[in-house]
Amino acid sequence: MKLSHMLFILYLLIWIFLAYKPLYRDDWLLENIMVFIAVPIIIWADRRKPFSDMSGWMLFTFFVLHGIGAHYTYSEMPWFSPITDFFGFERNHYDRLIHFLFGFLLFIPFYELFSSFQKSKRQTLLFTFLFLCAASGIYEIIEWGATEITHPALGIAFLGIQGDLWDSQKDMLSAYAGSLLALLLWYPKIMHSNSIKEQLTA
């Protein structure tokens, strides 16, 4: 069995476990709207051109961490409470971490996806970076729109602003930082290699 298939099965089992008695059912459903959209696209992309094992692990890690956040809600993520207390933060920063990992962990999977459409490695790297930056901003709009349309009363809980009027902007900045870090880390390795496999394993 391919690693991607095993990771998908494992993720599905974890998702089912986390879907059982989430802290707030309506909030959990809203958090998973993008999952319902993204996972079929990932399956289609993998069948079209299989992701590398590294991308498989990156996708798995991101979606599992997102699932945990959806189960508890990002604002009340208990695993981050010790960090919040230790540093004296005024809010739970688990959502910031996930936005950062959105840019960092999804960079290589999307680079692999876009590399099948573009020949220039430099252009593909730049396009991947810009795409993730744009996707982060679009997600914030979709997040607000979905809340207004479906459950306006859940706005504060779902959006997780925790009293921060600049929450959306800071979330986007976190994603930009993660994507930029990934670009800086992978750029020299990818530019000096000849194939996707070599780029990710050299």
C-alpha positions in Angstrom: 0.0 0.0 0.0 1.3 3.5 -0.9 2.3 5.8 1.9 -0.2 8.4 0.8 -3.0 5.8 1.0 -1.9 4.8 4.5 -1.7 8.4 5.7 -5.1 9.1 4.3 -6.6 6.1 6.1 -4.9 7.2 9.3 -6.1 10.7 8.9 -9.6 9.6 8.3 -9.6 7.5 11.5 -8.2 10.5 13.5 -10.8 12.8 11.9 -13.6 10.4 12.9 -12.3 10.3 16.4 -12.1 14.1 16.6 -15.5 14.4 15.1 -17.0 12.6 18.2 -18.3 15.1 20.7 -16.3 18.2 19.7 -16.4 21.1 22.2 -18.9 23.0 20.0 -20.6 21.0 17.2 -21.6 24.0 15.1 -18.2 25.6 15.3 -16.6 22.2 14.4 -18.8 22.0 11.3 -17.8 25.4 10.1 -14.1 24.7 10.7 -14.4 21.6 8.5 -16.1 23.3 5.5 -12.6 23.8 4.0 -11.6 20.3 4.8 -14.6 19.0 2.8 -13.5 21.0 -0.1 -9.7 20.5 0.2 -9.4 16.8 0.7 -11.2 15.8 -2.5 -9.0 18.2 -4.4 -5.9 16.7 -2.8 -7.1 13.2 -3.7 -7.6 14.3 -7.3 -4.2 15.9 -7.5 -2.5 12.8 -6.0 -4.2 10.6 -8.6 -3.2 13.0 -11.4 0.4 13.2 -10.3 1.3 11.4 -6.9 2.7 13.6 -4.2 6.1 12.8 -2.7 6.3 11.1 0.6 7.5 14.3 2.2 4.4 16.2 0.9 2.2 13.4 2.1 3.6 13.8 5.7 3.3 17.6 5.5 -0.3 17.4 4.4 -1.1 14.8 7.0 0.5 16.8 9.8 -1.3 20.0 8.8 -4.7 18.5 8.5 -4.4 16.6 11.8 -3.3 19.7 13.7 -6.2 21.6 12.1 -8.6 18.8 13.1 -7.4 19.1 16.7 -8.0 22.8 16.6 -11.5 22.2 15.2 -12.3 19.7 17.9 -11.5 22.1 20.8 -11.9 25.4 18.8 -8.7 27.4 18.3 -9.6 29.9 21.0 -9.9 27.3 23.7 -7.2 24.8 22.6 -6.2 23.3 26.0 -2.8 21.9 24.8 -1.7 25.5 24.3 -2.8 26.8 27.7 0.5 25.9 29.4 2.3 28.0 26.8 -0.1 30.8 27.2 0.3 30.8 30.9 4.1 30.4 30.8 4.7 33.4 28.5 1.8 35.4 30.0 0.0 35.8 26.7 -3.3 37.5 26.7 -4.7 35.0 24.2 -4.3 31.4 22.9 -2.0 31.5 20.0 -2.7 28.0 18.6 -4.5 29.6 15.6 -1.4 31.7 14.8 0.6 28.5 14.8 -1.7 26.8 12.3 -1.8 29.8 10.0 2.1 29.7 10.1 2.1 26.0 9.3 -0.4 26.6 6.5 2.3 28.6 4.7 5.2 26.4 5.8 3.9 22.9 5.5 1.8 23.3 2.4 4.5 25.0 0.4 6.1 21.8 -0.9 2.8 20.0 -1.7 1.7 23.0 -3.8 5.1 23.4 -5.4 4.8 19.8 -6.6 1.3 20.4 -7.8 2.2 23.6 -9.7 5.4 22.2 -11.1 3.4 19.9 -13.3 2.0 23.0 -15.1 5.1 25.2 -15.2 8.6 24.4 -16.4 10.6 27.1 -14.7 11.5 26.2 -11.1 12.0 29.8 -10.2 8.6 30.8 -11.5 7.0 27.9 -9.8 8.6 28.7 -6.4 7.4 32.3 -6.7 3.9 31.3 -7.9 3.6 28.9 -4.9 4.6 31.6 -2.5 2.2 34.1 -4.0 -0.6 31.5 -4.1 -0.3 30.7 -0.5 -0.3 34.4 0.5 -3.4 34.9 -1.6 -5.1 31.8 -0.3 -4.5 33.0 3.3 -6.3 36.3 2.6 -9.1 34.5 0.6 -9.6 32.1 3.5 -10.1 35.0 5.9 -12.9 36.3 3.6 -14.5 32.9 3.2 -14.3 32.4 7.0 -16.1 35.6 7.6 -18.7 35.0 4.8 -19.4 31.4 5.9 -20.0 32.6 9.5 -22.4 35.4 8.4 -24.4 33.1 6.2 -24.6 30.0 8.4 -24.2 30.9 12.0 -23.8 34.7 12.7 -24.1 34.0 16.4 -20.9 31.9 16.3 -18.9 34.7 14.8 -16.6 35.4 17.8 -16.1 31.7 18.6 -15.4 30.6 15.0 -13.3 33.5 13.9 -11.4 33.2 17.2 -10.4 36.9 17.4 -10.2 36.7 21.2 -10.6 40.4 21.5 -8.0 41.3 18.9 -9.4 43.6 16.3 -6.4 42.9 14.0 -6.7 39.1 14.3 -7.3 38.5 10.6 -4.3 40.6 9.6 -2.1 38.8 12.1 -3.3 35.4 10.9 -2.4 36.4 7.3 1.0 37.6 8.4 1.6 34.3 10.2 0.8 32.5 6.9 3.0 34.8 4.9 5.9 34.2 7.4 5.5 30.5 7.1 5.4 30.5 3.3 8.4 32.9 3.2 10.5 30.7 5.5 9.7 27.7 3.3 10.6 29.6 0.2 14.0 30.7 1.7 14.7 27.1 3.0 13.8 25.3 -0.2 14.9 27.8 -2.9 18.6 26.9 -3.0 18.0 23.2 -2.8 15.4 23.2 -5.6 17.3 25.5 -7.9 20.4 23.3 -7.8 18.6 20.0 -8.5 17.3 18.3 -11.7 14.1 16.6 -10.6 11.4 16.8 -8.0 12.6 13.6 -6.3 16.1 14.9 -6.2 14.9 18.3 -4.9 13.2 16.7 -2.0 15.7 14.0 -1.1 19.1 15.4 -1.9 
